């Protein structure tokens, strides 16, 4: 179903984004030369990356909970058995 696919996509994307944004935030916070922005802007950029990582983390939790609740609901549904009445 489409909602399950969206939840899977959001879980995967946010799961990858959290460590990436944390890494970028670390590079900016330590004023690493690997990030090519002006030195004065690196501390603020680092804070922005850490905030983005937190928001992606919230997205991950929400999408994962959505996946789990949809799986529990489908496991609770009793299969309908068709009987032949002759």
Residue pairs with C-beta under 8 A, 6 or more apart in sequence:
3 66
3 70
4 67
4 70
7 63
7 64
7 66
7 67
7 70
8 63
8 67
10 59
10 60
10 62
10 63
11 60
11 63
11 64
11 67
14 56
14 57
14 59
14 60
14 63
15 60
17 52
17 53
17 56
18 53
18 56
18 57
18 60
21 49
21 50
21 52
21 53
21 56
22 49
22 50
22 53
24 35
24 46
24 49
25 46
25 47
25 48
25 49
25 50
25 53
26 32
26 46
27 34
27 35
27 46
28 35
28 37
28 42
28 43
28 45
28 46
28 49
29 42
29 43
29 46
29 47
29 50
31 39
31 42
31 43
35 42
35 45
37 45
